[in-house]
Amino acid sequence: DVADHCTVCHKCLTPCPVKIDFGDVSMNMRNLLNKMGKKSFRPAGAAGMAMLNTNNPQTIKLIRTALVDVAMPLQRVANDVMKVVARKQTSAPPATVGKAPLKEEVIHFINKKMPGGLPKKTARALLDIEDRDYVPIIRNPAVTTAETEAVFYFPGCGSERLFSQVGLATQAMLWHAGVQTVLPPGYLCCGYPQRGAGQFDKAEKIITDNRVLFHRVANTLNYLDIKTVVVSCGTCYDQLQGYHFDKIFPGCRIIDIHEFLLEKGIKLEGAGGYLFHDPCHSPMKQQDPMKTVKALVGDAVIKSERCCGESGTLAVSRPDISTQVRFRKEEEMRKAEATLRATGVVGQQQDLKILTSCPSCLQGLSRYGDDLQNGLLEADYIVVEMARKILGASWMEDYVARANAGGIERVLV
């Protein structure tokens, strides 16, 4: 029960007088429980992990179809049907010690809507680059040459398998920045979700296999002289630090896509008018994330504090705990909303957008759509919002069409 309650945000380390990172302690507890066969089994959490553990395109398509086309729409319908009962629960969440009664657990699972309107295919499926034998190099042939700067983009699970618009927006903005984008061959996971779930052996195997593969990629593409590894996910950033990329691509660095775009001088021209949720595992490391976000989208940005309650698979594995976490987040969200509307940049009844830089948080924040005092809350990724504003409303279709029309080189690895 103690292990289940930890969101592994590592926020307790900073104030701890004896420097104990309880996030690491929780992961070790989960690993011990797994080895003892005492870890509680949760079907929804197991389905999510199954999608992350496999590299097979057909299996990913099957599981993604079951989740995105069946499970999520059913959950949203259930929320509409039981909205009154659900609202009663979220306004005064019950205690979360021990297992919740089945009826209560069902209401916890549907009390806030999961996201809808997701792309029908993964980013790789849309670009036909699912083959693990080839390294895709994506470039605009009109403005790039073999000497043009090349970056290695590690999309991770959330940005590629589920919220494929995030991976595509990152690629589209790198295309717009005029660099060559090298992607890993096939579907890869960084190994952090497995570590977080206490599956240490599985995580170590994934990490070792990935590092061997990346060394092969580096040897094959040594003529590109890659000096930058780009990520669009904070947990991927944290996990990839242990990959020793500076030994794979000598002298390279790891950087978040948003900080990379800021370096290139690519930003929105406007006053802003957004809420911003900084993930527990923030990928923005070069400076304070709020400074980066304000520089990218405008000064009128208000930070929304507290955890969104998603935390990987926590929200589907222990929805009763997530209900507790979301209760506190709702309070902070309304407070941030009032502050932003008071500036006059966003009208009193106008719909509001909250931006983030984490795929899990994107799913978590999308659940708060009906929880503002005025208007509707829409959750989105910073890089997706930038792609929409800079490249146009049809940015995704345009990018996929351009990339598929001679913008992808496939190198045998």
N, C-alpha and C positions, 0 to 999 in steps of 0.2 A: 504494500500500500504506500509506503514511504517512497520507494523507487518510482512508482507510477505518478506521483504528484510533481516530481521535478520536471521543469520544462527545459532543462539543460541550457539555460541562458547565460550561466556563469556570472550573473550580476552580484551574487553573494560574496564573490571573492574580494572585491574592492573594499568593503567595510569590515571584512573578517580580521580580527586582531591577530589570529595565528595563521593567516594565509592558507586556509583550507578551501580548495575549490570543490564545492559540493556537487557541481555539475559532473566533474570527473568521478567523484565518489558514487554518484547515482549511476553512471554508466558502468562502473565496476560492480555495483550491486546487481544491476540487470544482467551483466555477464555471468555473475555467480549464480543467479537464479536460473538462467538459461541452462547452465552446465549441470545444475542440480535437478532440472526438470520441474522447477517450481514457478516459472514465469507464467503469469496468467495469459491464456489464449484469447485473443479478440479477433473475430473473423474479419471485420472491416480493416483493422490494422494489418492483419496478415495479407489481405488482398493488396493493400498499398505497398507493402514491402515486397510482395511477389513481383509487382511491376518494376520496382527499382532493382531487384536482384538479377533479372534476366537481361541478356543482350540480344536475344532472338527477336528480329523485327516482327515475325508473325505472332509470337506470344505477346509482345508489347501491344500490337494492334488489337488482339483479342481482349486483353485485360482493359486496355484503354476504352474500347467500345463498350464493355460491360459497365465501366465506371462512369464515363462521360455521357453515353447515349441512353443508359438504363438507370443506374443507381442514383446519379445526381438529379435527373429530372423527377424520379419518384420521390426523392427526399424533398424536393421543392414543392411538389403537389401535396405531400403529407403536411408540410408546413402551412400551406394555404388552408387545408382542411381543419387543422388543429391549432390555428393561430391564437385563439382565445386562451386555450389551456397552456400553450407554450409561453404566452406573454405573462401569465400568472407565475410560471416557474422562473423566468428570467428576471422578473421584478423582485423576487425574493428567493434566491437559490438555496436549496437545502444543503445540509452538511454532506461532505464527501468522504467520510471515514467508512471504510469497508465498501462492499459492493452495493450499488443502488438496486432497489426492487425493479423488476422487469418493466413494469408499466412506466415507472419514473425514468428508467434508462431510455426507453423508446422516445419519450418526450424530450429528454436531453439531446437525443440524436437529431431530432427534427426541429428544435426550437429556434434555430436560425438557418436561413436558406444557404445552401451551398451555391457556388457560382454557376451561372448558366451562360449559354452563347459562346462556348469555347470552340476553337477551330476543330474541324472534323478530323484532321490528320496531324501527325507530328511534323515538326519542321523538316526532319530528314526525308520523310515520305513525300512531302511537297516538292522537295528538290531532287528526289531520286538519288540520295547519297547514303543509303542504308547498308551498302556492301562493306563488310569489315576488311576486305582485302585492299581497299583503295583509300588514300588520303585525299579528301576534297580540298582544293585550293580555289577560293571564290574571289574573283577580281573583276573590275570593270575594264574590259579590254580596250576601251576607248581612251582611258587616262592612265593606265598602269603598264609597266614593263617588268622584266625580270629583276630589275634593280630597285623597284619600288619597295618601300617599307612593308615588311610582312609581320603579322601578329598571329599568335596561336590562340584561338578562342576555345575555351573549355565550357560548353553550355551547361553541363550538369543535367540532372534528371528533371527538375521542376521546369526549367526554361526550355526543355527540348521535348520531353515526353508528354507533359500535361498542359502547361501554359506555353504552347509552341509559339504564340505571338511574341513572347519575350525573346526567345532565341532568334526569331526572324527579324524583330526590330533591331536587335543588337547587330546582326549581320548587315541589315539594310543601312544602319548608321555608319558601320565600318566601311561599307561600299561607298557611302556618301563622303566619308572622310578621305577616300582615295587610297586606302591601304589594301594589301592582299591579306585575305583571311584564310588561315589554315585551320581546318577542323579535325578532330580526332577521327580515326576510322571506326565507323560503327557506333552503336549506342554504348555510352560509358557512364558509370556512376562513380563519384569520387570516393565513396566508402564511408562518408560521415553518417548517413542515415543508419547504416548497419552498426557503427560504433555507438551511436546514440541509443539504439535499441538493445545494446548489450551483446551484439553478435560479433565479438572481437575477431574470432577466427575467420569469419566471412569477410570482415572489413580488411584484415591483413592480406587475404588472398586477392581481393579486388585491387588494393593499393599496389601490391607486388606485380600483378599482371599488367596494370596500367603503366607502371614505371618502365617495365620491360618494353611494352608497346611504344611508349614515348621515345625511348632511346632508339628504337628502330626507325621511328618517324624522323627523329633528329638526324640520324645518319643518312636517310634517304633524301632529306630536304636540306642538307647542310649548305647548299648553294644559296639558300634564301637568307641565311644569317639572321634568324629570329631572335629578337632581343626583348620582346614583350609577350607575356601571357595575359590574355584578357578573360575576366570572369564576369558573370551577371548574377552571382549568388554568394551570400556571405559565408554559408557553411562550406561551399566549395572553396572559397578563398582560404578559410581556416585549415581545411584538410589538405589543400595543395601546398601549403607551407611546408608540410612534412615530406613532400615529394622530391625536394632538393632540385627544383627546376633549373637552378643556376648551373648544375652539373649536367643537365640534359641539353639545354640550350645555353651554352657558356655565356655568362654575363647578363642573363635575362632577368626581368623583374615580373612580378604579378601585380596587376592593377584592375580595378573595377571599371566597367564600361563607361560609367558616368564620369569618373575622374579622367579617363582617357579622352572622352569627347571634350571635356573642359580644357584639357591640355591643347587640343587641336583648335580651340576657339569656337567650337560648335555649341550654341546655346539658343534658347528662345528669347525673342524680343517681346517683352511685355511686363506687366506689373505683377504677374503671378496670380494669387487668389486660390491657393491650395492648402489643404492640410498635408502634413508629412508624418509618416510613421517610420521611425528609424528602427530597423530590425534588431533583435537581440544580438545576432551575428551580423553586424554591419560590414558590408564589403568595402565601404569607403574608409580608407585608412590614412590617406595623405594629410588630411586636415579634418576639422570638425564637419561631420556630414551635413549639418544645417548650412554651413557656409557654402559647401559644394552645391546643395540643392538650390539655394537662393541665387547663386551665380548662374545656374543652369536655367531656372524657370522664372526668376523674378524675386523681388524682396518680400512681397506679400505672401509669405508662407508661414504657417503656424505649426509648431511641432505638437503632435498628439502623443502623449506619454503612455506608458504601460504596455504590457504584452497583449497581442491580439487574441491569444488563446488557441491558435492553431498548432504551433510547435510540432511541425512534421506530421506524424500520425496520431498525436495526442488527442486531437479533437474527435477522431473517429474511434480511437481505442478506449479513451476515458472521457466521453462527452460530459459526464457529470462534473469533472474537474474543470473542463473548458468553460462550462457555464459559469462557474465561480470566477474564473479569470476574466471572462467577457463582461461580467457585471461591473467590475471595476473599470474596465476599458471604456464602457459606455459612458460612465461619468466623465472621464477625461476627454472623450470625444465631443461631448456636448459643451464642455468648458472651452475647448479649442475652437469649436464652431462659433460660439458666442463672441470670442475674441476676434476671430477673422471677420465675421459679419460686421462687427463694430468699426472695422477699418473702412467700410464702405466699398471695398473692392468687389465683394460678393454681396448681391442683394439679399434682403431679409428672407425672401421666399425662394431664392434661386437654388437650384441643385448644386451640390458641392462635390468636389473630387478630392480623394485622398490618395496620395502617391506613396509608393514604397520601392524597395530595391531587393525584395526577397520573394521567391515564388510561393513559399509556404504562407508568408504574411499576406500576399495577394489573395490567396484563398481565404484566409482568416478574415481580412478586412472586408471582403465582398459580402460577408454575412451580416454586416451592420447597415445594410441598405435602408431599412425603415426606422432607424434608431435616432435620427437627428431631430432637433426641435422643429426645424423648418426644412422643407425640401427633401431631396433624395440624396443619399450618399453613394457615390460611384468610386470603386477602388481601381487603381491602374498602376502600372509600372512607369517609372520616370522615363525610361528610354522609349517605351511605347508611346507615351504622350508626346515626346520630342519627335518621334517618327511621324506621328499623325499631324503635328503642327508644321513641321519643316518639309516633309515629303508629300503631304497631302492625305486626304481621307482614304484613298485607295492605295496607300503605301505598300501594304502586304501583297496584294495582287500584282502591283507594278514590279516590286522587287523580285518576286518568284518568277515572273515572266522574263525579266531581264537576265536573271541568273541562269535560267534554263535555256536562254537563247545565246549560248556561247560564253557564259560567264563562269562556268565551273570546269576546272581541270581536275581530272582524276589520276592520281599517281599510285602505281602499284607499290605496296609496302611489303 
